[in-house]
Amino acid sequence: MKKIFCIGEALIDMMCTDRNVSLKEGVNFIKKCGGAPTNVSIALKALGGDIQLAAVVGNDPFGDFIFQTLEDFNLDTTYIFKHNDKFTTIAYVSLQANGERDFYFQRGADGFVRIRDIQDINFSKFDIFHFGSATAFLEADLYYTYLYLFNLAVKENKFICFDPNYRDLLFGNHKEHFITQSLAFIEKAHFVKLSEAEALLIAQKNSLDESIAYFIKITKATFVITLGKEGSILVFGGRNYKIPSVEVQCIDSTGAGDAFVAAMLYQVQNLKSDIKHDLDLKLWLQFVENANKIAAKSCEYLGAIEAYKHLSFNL
């Protein structure tokens, strides 16, 4: 099995249990371990994969809770660090009737992953590097460490997976910076996962077709644009293919995109052949069909971590 390295935020999702209300109206909350890279890592471990996560949490009860959650999924915590002076990052989440979410972030320790924290990793051990942090392009230590690791992965000709995980609340008036950085990653990645909104934003086009045409011009990467319950669009070899999802009763879509990425990484990780040259259209179509099912399954539970306990490749 090929090994994966992932870097980014580990945080607390404060989930409002009052359904179909905004965060302003919500009263009751429960805490869940979260953060896109953490979700991907946990989901992949739940599926039976192998991944190393690098992140920073606060030296506080929430940080302890994240450590316990990771250990419950048998995730290696060697590169999960505790910051003594910063609190664990918290994301408040309120669910709407259709499963969509209302977000608010209180950023803390996640931005303090330093280059020296990861410099001793045995780079030769890892075949795949996943960059899927929602906060990595914000100004902080994590930003420079993220770029350092990405440039090293490019130099060492590693298989690179990228998921931008855009959050409007985080970037606000700094969308241009997010777009510029995302394009740099997309141009050099081997596999890219985008939501429909992210594709339109990053390509700065008015339609999905125009966005797809733009990405085909700037990257050789295989990429998928996820469409929620409508399924996904695979773009491979200059052509695009619509792959439908499966119908489920959506309770909470939090972490569904991360489950999709985890399912894709799991399948790539288990290839016996060369991952950069032997992935043909037939394999990609099968991978996306499977990942659609995994992502849909994750929507049947409240909270991403609870959902990941039920994930399986017995499709």
C-alpha positions as a Python dict, from the first residue, in 0.01 Angstrom:
ca = {
    (1, 'M'): (0, 0, 0),
    (2, 'K'): (130, 345, -95),
    (3, 'K'): (168, 596, 191),
    (4, 'I'): (0, 938, 208),
    (5, 'F'): (110, 1256, 387),
    (6, 'C'): (-147, 1526, 465),
    (7, 'I'): (-105, 1869, 627),
    (8, 'G'): (-357, 2125, 755),
    (9, 'E'): (-605, 2207, 1026),
    (10, 'A'): (-736, 1992, 1308),
    (11, 'L'): (-1018, 2175, 1485),
    (12, 'I'): (-1343, 2149, 1676),
    (13, 'D'): (-1676, 2162, 1492),
    (14, 'M'): (-1937, 2295, 1732),
    (15, 'M'): (-2251, 2145, 1577),
    (16, 'C'): (-2580, 2317, 1651),
    (17, 'T'): (-2836, 2046, 1728),
    (18, 'D'): (-3129, 2283, 1672),
    (19, 'R'): (-3231, 2196, 1316),
    (20, 'N'): (-3299, 2449, 1043),
    (21, 'V'): (-3185, 2754, 1239),
    (22, 'S'): (-2902, 3001, 1186),
    (23, 'L'): (-2610, 3023, 1429),
    (24, 'K'): (-2766, 3340, 1565),
    (25, 'E'): (-3081, 3147, 1653),
    (26, 'G'): (-2912, 2826, 1769),
    (27, 'V'): (-2898, 2739, 2138),
    (28, 'N'): (-2775, 2379, 2174),
    (29, 'F'): (-2433, 2261, 2049),
    (30, 'I'): (-2224, 1943, 2059),
    (31, 'K'): (-1852, 1923, 1983),
    (32, 'K'): (-1702, 1713, 1705),
    (33, 'C'): (-1346, 1670, 1579),
    (34, 'G'): (-1313, 1839, 1238),
    (35, 'G'): (-1107, 2026, 981),
    (36, 'A'): (-1090, 1916, 617),
    (37, 'P'): (-745, 1748, 632),
    (38, 'T'): (-839, 1579, 959),
    (39, 'N'): (-1169, 1459, 812),
    (40, 'V'): (-991, 1315, 508),
    (41, 'S'): (-735, 1143, 729),
    (42, 'I'): (-995, 989, 959),
    (43, 'A'): (-1223, 883, 672),
    (44, 'L'): (-931, 722, 492),
    (45, 'K'): (-826, 533, 806),
    (46, 'A'): (-1187, 421, 852),
    (47, 'L'): (-1182, 285, 497),
    (48, 'G'): (-863, 92, 573),
    (49, 'G'): (-608, 330, 424),
    (50, 'D'): (-274, 460, 551),
    (51, 'I'): (-214, 833, 607),
    (52, 'Q'): (7, 1061, 818),
    (53, 'L'): (-146, 1392, 930),
    (54, 'A'): (49, 1702, 1040),
    (55, 'A'): (-146, 1964, 1239),
    (56, 'V'): (-141, 2182, 1550),
    (57, 'V'): (-407, 2207, 1823),
    (58, 'G'): (-418, 2398, 2148),
    (59, 'N'): (-289, 2255, 2474),
    (60, 'D'): (-642, 2257, 2611),
    (61, 'P'): (-938, 2020, 2662),
    (62, 'F'): (-1043, 2059, 2298),
    (63, 'G'): (-694, 1965, 2181),
    (64, 'D'): (-707, 1661, 2411),
    (65, 'F'): (-1043, 1567, 2260),
    (66, 'I'): (-898, 1582, 1907),
    (67, 'F'): (-605, 1362, 2011),
    (68, 'Q'): (-845, 1109, 2161),
    (69, 'T'): (-1058, 1105, 1846),
    (70, 'L'): (-756, 1048, 1623),
    (71, 'E'): (-634, 769, 1848),
    (72, 'D'): (-979, 610, 1844),
    (73, 'F'): (-940, 577, 1466),
    (74, 'N'): (-581, 450, 1507),
    (75, 'L'): (-439, 755, 1334),
    (76, 'D'): (-68, 818, 1398),
    (77, 'T'): (-34, 1141, 1602),
    (78, 'T'): (344, 1179, 1570),
    (79, 'Y'): (305, 1505, 1377),
    (80, 'I'): (9, 1643, 1571),
    (81, 'F'): (147, 1912, 1802),
    (82, 'K'): (4, 2105, 2097),
    (83, 'H'): (54, 2483, 2118),
    (84, 'N'): (78, 2616, 2474),
    (85, 'D'): (-25, 2973, 2392),
    (86, 'K'): (-298, 2927, 2131),
    (87, 'F'): (-645, 2780, 2176),
    (88, 'T'): (-775, 2502, 1954),
    (89, 'T'): (-947, 2642, 1645),
    (90, 'I'): (-1327, 2619, 1658),
    (91, 'A'): (-1578, 2617, 1372),
    (92, 'Y'): (-1944, 2670, 1464),
    (93, 'V'): (-2184, 2490, 1230),
    (94, 'S'): (-2562, 2518, 1201),
    (95, 'L'): (-2754, 2279, 976),
    (96, 'Q'): (-3040, 2379, 749),
    (97, 'A'): (-3333, 2156, 653),
    (98, 'N'): (-3168, 2059, 322),
    (99, 'G'): (-2844, 1953, 494),
    (100, 'E'): (-2652, 2271, 403),
    (101, 'R'): (-2457, 2463, 667),
    (102, 'D'): (-2407, 2802, 831),
    (103, 'F'): (-2042, 2853, 940),
    (104, 'Y'): (-1847, 3072, 1179),
    (105, 'F'): (-1476, 3033, 1262),
    (106, 'Q'): (-1266, 3124, 1563),
    (107, 'R'): (-913, 3062, 1442),
    (108, 'G'): (-646, 2957, 1690),
    (109, 'A'): (-368, 2700, 1690),
    (110, 'D'): (-422, 2548, 1344),
    (111, 'G'): (-215, 2822, 1178),
    (112, 'F'): (101, 2735, 1370),
    (113, 'V'): (232, 2430, 1184),
    (114, 'R'): (599, 2527, 1135),
    (115, 'I'): (845, 2408, 872),
    (116, 'R'): (1074, 2271, 1142),
    (117, 'D'): (787, 2057, 1272),
    (118, 'I'): (790, 1843, 957),
    (119, 'Q'): (1152, 1867, 840),
    (120, 'D'): (1245, 1531, 991),
    (121, 'I'): (984, 1329, 798),
    (122, 'N'): (1125, 1048, 588),
    (123, 'F'): (1015, 1191, 253),
    (124, 'S'): (1101, 874, 64),
    (125, 'K'): (836, 682, 263),
    (126, 'F'): (548, 879, 114),
    (127, 'D'): (416, 835, -240),
    (128, 'I'): (116, 1071, -223),
    (129, 'F'): (82, 1421, -74),
    (130, 'H'): (-266, 1559, -10),
    (131, 'F'): (-316, 1935, 22),
    (132, 'G'): (-672, 2001, 136),
    (133, 'S'): (-656, 2268, 403),
    (134, 'A'): (-927, 2535, 417),
    (135, 'T'): (-701, 2768, 619),
    (136, 'A'): (-356, 2706, 465),
    (137, 'F'): (-364, 3008, 231),
    (138, 'L'): (-425, 3247, 521),
    (139, 'E'): (-124, 3438, 657),
    (140, 'A'): (33, 3220, 929),
    (141, 'D'): (313, 2966, 982),
    (142, 'L'): (95, 2700, 818),
    (143, 'Y'): (94, 2896, 491),
    (144, 'Y'): (473, 2886, 458),
    (145, 'T'): (493, 2524, 570),
    (146, 'Y'): (221, 2431, 322),
    (147, 'L'): (413, 2593, 35),
    (148, 'Y'): (741, 2438, 152),
    (149, 'L'): (591, 2089, 152),
    (150, 'F'): (415, 2142, -181),
    (151, 'N'): (731, 2263, -355),
    (152, 'L'): (926, 1972, -210),
    (153, 'A'): (661, 1725, -330),
    (154, 'V'): (679, 1877, -679),
    (155, 'K'): (1059, 1861, -678),
    (156, 'E'): (1055, 1497, -566),
    (157, 'N'): (793, 1409, -830),
    (158, 'K'): (537, 1285, -578),
    (159, 'F'): (171, 1227, -663),
    (160, 'I'): (-10, 1545, -554),
    (161, 'C'): (-378, 1571, -464),
    (162, 'F'): (-534, 1916, -411),
    (163, 'D'): (-871, 2024, -272),
    (164, 'P'): (-896, 2401, -210),
    (165, 'N'): (-1183, 2388, 43),
    (166, 'Y'): (-1283, 2752, -4),
    (167, 'R'): (-1466, 2924, 281),
    (168, 'D'): (-1595, 3272, 203),
    (169, 'L'): (-1600, 3369, 571),
    (170, 'L'): (-1227, 3300, 598),
    (171, 'F'): (-1108, 3487, 291),
    (172, 'G'): (-1358, 3772, 256),
    (173, 'N'): (-1175, 4047, 65),
    (174, 'H'): (-874, 3824, -5),
    (175, 'K'): (-1032, 3608, -275),
    (176, 'E'): (-765, 3705, -530),
    (177, 'H'): (-493, 3561, -308),
    (178, 'F'): (-692, 3239, -268),
    (179, 'I'): (-745, 3214, -645),
    (180, 'T'): (-377, 3279, -725),
    (181, 'Q'): (-254, 3019, -479),
    (182, 'S'): (-513, 2762, -586),
    (183, 'L'): (-414, 2800, -951),
    (184, 'A'): (-48, 2739, -863),
    (185, 'F'): (-145, 2412, -695),
    (186, 'I'): (-387, 2307, -969),
    (187, 'E'): (-126, 2358, -1241),
    (188, 'K'): (115, 2111, -1079),
    (189, 'A'): (-121, 1862, -915),
    (190, 'H'): (-203, 1516, -1049),
    (191, 'F'): (-557, 1502, -907),
    (192, 'V'): (-780, 1796, -812),
    (193, 'K'): (-1120, 1792, -645),
    (194, 'L'): (-1338, 2104, -672),
    (195, 'S'): (-1691, 2191, -576),
    (196, 'E'): (-1900, 2360, -844),
    (197, 'A'): (-1874, 2695, -661),
    (198, 'E'): (-1495, 2659, -629),
    (199, 'A'): (-1458, 2580, -1000),
    (200, 'L'): (-1647, 2895, -1097),
    (201, 'L'): (-1457, 3108, -845),
    (202, 'I'): (-1106, 2988, -928),
    (203, 'A'): (-1157, 2985, -1306),
    (204, 'Q'): (-1341, 3322, -1280),
    (205, 'K'): (-1588, 3209, -1544),
    (206, 'N'): (-1966, 3236, -1570),
    (207, 'S'): (-2043, 2872, -1642),
    (208, 'L'): (-1917, 2527, -1551),
    (209, 'D'): (-1841, 2447, -1914),
    (210, 'E'): (-1624, 2757, -1943),
    (211, 'S'): (-1451, 2670, -1617),
    (212, 'I'): (-1376, 2315, -1731),
    (213, 'A'): (-1235, 2443, -2060),
    (214, 'Y'): (-1013, 2684, -1869),
    (215, 'F'): (-876, 2416, -1635),
    (216, 'I'): (-806, 2183, -1928),
    (217, 'K'): (-583, 2458, -2074),
    (218, 'I'): (-378, 2520, -1759),
    (219, 'T'): (-328, 2174, -1608),
    (220, 'K'): (-264, 1814, -1703),
    (221, 'A'): (-429, 1702, -1379),
    (222, 'T'): (-727, 1474, -1372),
    (223, 'F'): (-994, 1661, -1182),
    (224, 'V'): (-1342, 1609, -1044),
    (225, 'I'): (-1607, 1873, -988),
    (226, 'T'): (-1855, 1755, -727),
    (227, 'L'): (-2221, 1853, -766),
    (228, 'G'): (-2371, 1735, -437),
    (229, 'K'): (-2667, 1503, -481),
    (230, 'E'): (-2635, 1538, -860),
    (231, 'G'): (-2308, 1344, -860),
    (232, 'S'): (-1973, 1448, -1008),
    (233, 'I'): (-1804, 1549, -1331),
    (234, 'L'): (-1477, 1372, -1410),
    (235, 'V'): (-1241, 1559, -1643),
    (236, 'F'): (-981, 1331, -1798),
    (237, 'G'): (-783, 1356, -2120),
    (238, 'G'): (-950, 1679, -2223),
    (239, 'R'): (-1303, 1538, -2198),
    (240, 'N'): (-1561, 1538, -1919),
    (241, 'Y'): (-1792, 1264, -1794),
    (242, 'K'): (-2096, 1296, -1564),
    (243, 'I'): (-2116, 1027, -1294),
    (244, 'P'): (-2443, 1025, -1093),
    (245, 'S'): (-2459, 987, -718),
    (246, 'V'): (-2695, 761, -523),
    (247, 'E'): (-3008, 878, -343),
    (248, 'V'): (-2989, 899, 36),
    (249, 'Q'): (-3176, 1078, 311),
    (250, 'C'): (-2941, 1369, 382),
    (251, 'I'): (-2909, 1446, 752),
    (252, 'D'): (-2585, 1644, 738),
    (253, 'S'): (-2354, 1711, 443),
    (254, 'T'): (-2064, 1818, 668),
    (255, 'G'): (-1755, 1625, 560),
    (256, 'A'): (-1911, 1469, 249),
    (257, 'G'): (-1653, 1630, 22),
    (258, 'D'): (-1378, 1506, 254),
    (259, 'A'): (-1525, 1154, 243),
    (260, 'F'): (-1517, 1177, -137),
    (261, 'V'): (-1149, 1276, -135),
    (262, 'A'): (-1067, 1002, 114),
    (263, 'A'): (-1237, 744, -108),
    (264, 'M'): (-1041, 865, -411),
    (265, 'L'): (-712, 860, -221),
    (266, 'Y'): (-785, 514, -83),
    (267, 'Q'): (-834, 375, -431),
    (268, 'V'): (-524, 547, -570),
    (269, 'Q'): (-325, 431, -268),
    (270, 'N'): (-415, 69, -331),
    (271, 'L'): (-308, 63, -694),
    (272, 'K'): (-38, -194, -757),
    (273, 'S'): (87, -8, -1063),
    (274, 'D'): (238, 337, -1130),
    (275, 'I'): (-8, 595, -997),
    (276, 'K'): (106, 874, -1229),
    (277, 'H'): (101, 680, -1554),
    (278, 'D'): (-130, 379, -1529),
    (279, 'L'): (-455, 545, -1420),
    (280, 'D'): (-673, 516, -1729),
    (281, 'L'): (-1026, 642, -1795),
    (282, 'K'): (-1191, 315, -1691),
    (283, 'L'): (-1020, 327, -1351),
    (284, 'W'): (-1100, 694, -1292),
    (285, 'L'): (-1467, 638, -1376),
    (286, 'Q'): (-1483, 348, -1131),
    (287, 'F'): (-1302, 549, -863),
    (288, 'V'): (-1544, 842, -894),
    (289, 'E'): (-1850, 616, -894),
    (290, 'N'): (-1727, 455, -571),
    (291, 'A'): (-1637, 791, -415),
    (292, 'N'): (-1983, 928, -496),
    (293, 'K'): (-2136, 640, -302),
    (294, 'I'): (-1901, 691, -6),
    (295, 'A'): (-1975, 1066, 4),
    (296, 'A'): (-2351, 1005, -16),
    (297, 'K'): (-2332, 750, 266),
    (298, 'S'): (-2157, 1006, 487),
    (299, 'C'): (-2459, 1239, 461),
    (300, 'E'): (-2683, 995, 649),
    (301, 'Y'): (-2536, 1083, 991),
    (302, 'L'): (-2500, 1393, 1210),
    (303, 'G'): (-2139, 1508, 1202),
    (304, 'A'): (-1856, 1392, 979),
    (305, 'I'): (-1676, 1180, 1240),
    (306, 'E'): (-1989, 985, 1331),
    (307, 'A'): (-2050, 926, 960),
    (308, 'Y'): (-1699, 797, 902),
    (309, 'K'): (-1752, 518, 1155),
    (310, 'H'): (-1996, 368, 904),
    (311, 'L'): (-1789, 400, 586),
    (312, 'S'): (-1694, 86, 396),
    (313, 'F'): (-1574, -16, 54),
    (314, 'N'): (-1815, -309, 56),
    (315, 'L'): (-2019, -126, -207),
}
